[in-house]
Amino acid sequence: MLKKMIPKAWLPLARRLYGSPHRGAPDVLRGYQNTENRTALRCVVSYNKYGGYCVPESARHRPAAKAILDGDVYEPQTLAYMIANCGNRDIVHAGTFFGDFLPALSAALHPGALLWAFEPNHENYCCANITIALNYSENIRLANLGLGARSERLFVQTRDSNGLPLGGRSRIVDASDSCEDKDAVQVVSIDDTVPSDRDIGILQLDVEGYEKKALTGALATIRRCMPILILEVWPESTFTTSNWFSENILSLGYEKHADIHGNTVFLPRKKWKEG
């Protein structure tokens, strides 16, 4: 029925919008569908040198959205670094927002490599799905999930104290958090979600203060693959100088390599010396 109603050229986009699972994705990555309080998706399509993007209207005030709507690239140096260093391995990317990194990273991957993308905010996830469709990207495994230490049901805060949408700054909170604008979200660990036969070359996290739990749930993957770690941490955060980070990450042979657009890059010592 779908094929009869929709022109052939639009089928890839239609399949994304109707929620078809990504080809070859594990069950947990088939898209957690939040049907509560669903309304029409308000968005704008914009383009830059890497491709097309579906930008949520609610996030127009956010820096990433502003850059894309102006035809620019958000965090161009971060993207350039990831493109230059992904090699022939997979990338794990969270949070995805509306997919401002997806076209560039998808195009940079070698044949057979995959981009594992996680976005807990349902509106952002829907827009990211359309971004994937706009670029005909077949090597992205996008999930409407948050990352944590284990599988559990939590909440994602979608608006700030003034009622403004947080967009890419949406953050995971627990049930006791006092914020009013929060939606239920499924949280999973990287170790339980990304298949153990995948070789991860870059693990990039923009998870708004949830780095410790996300990394806790990825320790087996990190020990197995020793990927480049790219962590966006709040300026006031002491996480990367904490005892936990030293005992669990630096002890594996990681060292700080660079700061790029507010992201801190950690490389395994051997790779740093080789580079």
C-alpha positions in Angstrom: 0.0 0.0 0.0 2.8 2.4 0.8 4.4 2.0 -2.6 1.1 2.7 -4.4 0.5 5.9 -2.4 4.0 7.5 -2.5 6.3 8.2 -5.4 9.2 5.9 -5.6 11.8 8.7 -5.1 10.1 9.4 -1.7 10.1 5.9 -0.4 13.3 6.1 1.7 12.0 9.2 3.5 8.5 7.7 3.9 10.0 4.5 5.4 11.9 6.7 8.0 8.8 8.7 8.8 6.7 5.5 9.2 9.2 4.1 11.6 10.7 1.2 9.6 13.6 -0.4 11.5 17.1 0.3 10.3 18.4 -2.6 8.2 20.5 -5.0 10.3 20.0 -3.1 13.6 19.6 -5.1 16.8 16.2 -5.1 18.3 17.1 -2.6 21.0 18.1 -0.1 18.3 14.8 -0.3 16.3 13.7 3.0 17.8 12.0 3.5 21.1 8.7 5.1 20.1 7.2 7.6 22.5 3.5 7.9 21.6 2.5 10.1 24.5 1.4 13.6 23.7 2.5 13.3 20.1 1.7 16.4 17.9 2.7 17.4 14.4 6.4 17.8 14.0 7.4 21.4 13.3 10.7 21.6 11.5 12.7 23.3 8.8 15.0 21.7 6.2 18.3 23.3 5.7 21.6 22.5 3.9 25.4 23.0 4.2 28.4 21.5 2.5 27.9 18.1 4.1 24.2 17.6 3.3 20.6 18.2 4.4 19.2 18.6 7.9 15.8 18.6 9.5 16.0 21.3 12.2 13.2 21.4 14.9 11.5 24.8 15.0 11.7 24.7 18.8 15.5 24.7 18.7 16.0 27.7 16.4 17.7 29.5 19.3 20.3 26.8 19.9 23.8 27.3 18.5 23.9 24.1 16.4 20.5 25.0 14.9 21.5 28.6 14.1 24.7 27.4 12.4 22.9 24.9 10.2 20.0 27.3 9.3 22.7 29.8 8.2 24.2 27.1 5.9 27.3 26.8 8.1 28.8 23.8 9.9 28.5 23.4 13.7 31.8 22.5 15.4 33.7 22.2 12.2 37.0 21.4 13.9 35.4 18.5 15.9 33.9 17.1 12.7 37.2 17.5 10.8 39.1 15.7 13.6 36.6 12.8 13.7 36.6 12.5 9.9 40.4 12.4 9.8 40.7 9.8 12.6 37.8 7.4 12.2 39.8 5.0 10.0 37.9 1.9 9.0 36.2 1.5 12.3 32.8 2.4 13.8 31.8 5.6 15.6 29.5 5.9 18.7 27.9 9.3 18.8 25.7 10.7 21.6 23.6 12.9 21.8 22.7 13.3 18.3 20.3 16.2 18.5 18.6 16.7 15.1 21.6 15.1 13.4 24.0 18.0 12.9 27.0 15.6 12.8 25.3 12.8 10.9 25.8 13.6 7.2 29.5 14.4 7.6 30.3 11.3 9.7 28.2 9.0 7.6 30.0 10.1 4.4 33.4 9.7 6.1 32.9 6.0 7.2 34.7 3.2 5.3 32.5 0.6 3.6 31.1 -1.8 6.3 31.7 0.6 9.2 28.7 1.9 11.1 27.7 5.1 13.0 25.8 4.2 16.2 23.8 7.3 17.2 21.8 7.9 20.4 19.2 10.7 21.1 16.9 10.5 24.1 14.7 13.5 23.2 11.9 12.2 21.0 11.4 15.4 18.9 15.2 15.5 18.2 15.1 11.8 17.4 12.3 12.3 14.8 14.2 15.1 13.2 17.5 13.1 13.1 15.6 10.3 11.4 14.5 12.7 8.7 18.1 14.1 8.4 19.2 10.5 7.8 16.6 10.1 5.1 17.5 13.4 3.4 21.0 12.1 3.0 20.1 8.5 2.0 22.5 7.3 4.8 22.4 3.6 5.1 25.3 3.2 7.6 23.7 4.9 10.6 22.0 3.0 13.5 19.9 5.7 15.3 18.1 5.0 18.5 15.7 7.0 20.6 17.6 6.0 23.7 19.8 7.6 26.4 23.1 6.2 27.5 23.8 5.1 31.1 25.4 2.5 33.2 22.6 -0.1 32.7 19.2 -0.5 31.2 16.6 1.4 33.1 13.7 3.8 32.6 14.5 7.5 33.5 13.5 10.9 32.2 14.8 13.5 29.9 14.5 17.2 30.7 13.4 19.1 27.5 12.9 22.7 28.7 14.9 25.0 31.0 13.5 26.9 34.0 12.2 29.6 31.7 10.3 27.2 29.6 12.6 27.4 26.6 13.3 24.2 24.7 16.8 22.8 25.6 17.2 21.2 22.2 20.7 19.5 22.1 21.1 20.5 25.8 18.2 18.1 26.8 19.6 16.0 29.7 18.7 12.8 31.5 17.4 13.2 35.0 15.9 10.8 37.5 12.4 10.7 38.9 13.3 12.8 42.0 14.5 15.7 39.9 12.4 18.8 40.5 12.2 20.0 36.8 8.7 20.1 35.4 9.3 19.5 31.7 10.5 15.9 31.6 9.6 12.9 29.4 10.1 9.2 30.1 13.1 7.7 28.2 14.7 4.3 28.0 18.4 4.3 29.0 20.8 1.6 27.9 24.5 0.8 28.2 26.8 0.8 25.2 28.2 -2.6 26.3 24.7 -4.1 26.1 23.6 -2.3 22.9 26.5 -2.1 20.5 27.3 -5.7 19.4 30.6 -7.0 20.8 31.9 -7.9 17.3 31.9 -4.2 16.2 35.3 -2.4 16.3 34.7 1.1 17.8 37.3 3.7 16.7 35.7 6.8 18.2 33.4 7.2 21.2 32.0 10.8 21.3 29.8 11.8 24.1 27.7 15.0 24.5 25.4 13.8 27.2 25.1 16.9 29.4 26.6 15.8 32.7 25.9 12.1 32.3 29.4 11.2 31.2 30.3 9.0 34.2 27.3 6.8 33.8 27.6 6.6 30.0 31.3 5.6 30.3 30.5 3.1 33.1 28.2 1.4 30.7 30.9 1.4 28.0 33.9 0.1 30.0 34.0 -3.3 28.4 33.8 -1.8 24.9 36.5 0.8 25.8 38.9 -2.0 27.1 38.2 -4.1 24.1 38.6 -1.5 21.4 40.6 1.4 23.0 38.8 4.0 20.9 39.5 7.7 20.8 37.4 9.4 23.5 35.8 12.8 22.7 34.0 14.1 25.7 32.1 17.4 26.0 32.1 18.3 29.6 30.7 21.4 31.3 33.3 24.1 32.0 32.8 23.8 35.7 33.0 20.0 35.7 35.8 18.2 37.4 34.9 14.9 36.0 38.0 14.3 33.9 40.2 15.0 36.9 38.2 12.8 39.3 39.4 9.7 40.9 36.8 7.7 39.0 38.1 8.9 35.6 41.7 8.3 36.7 41.0 4.7 37.9 38.8 3.7 35.1 40.0 5.6 32.0 43.5 7.0 32.5 44.6 3.7 34.0 44.0 2.0 30.7 46.7 4.2 29.1 44.6 7.2 28.0 46.1 10.7 28.0 44.6 14.1 27.2 45.5 15.0 23.7 43.5 18.1 22.7 40.6 20.5 23.4 38.4 21.1 20.4 35.2 23.3 20.5 34.8 22.6 24.2 35.4 18.8 23.7 38.3 17.1 25.4 40.0 14.4 23.3 41.7 11.5 25.1 43.9 9.1 23.2 45.4 5.7 24.2 49.1 6.5 24.8 50.3 4.1 22.1 48.1 5.8 19.4 49.3 9.2 20.5 52.9 8.2 20.1 52.2 6.6 16.7 50.4 9.8 15.6 
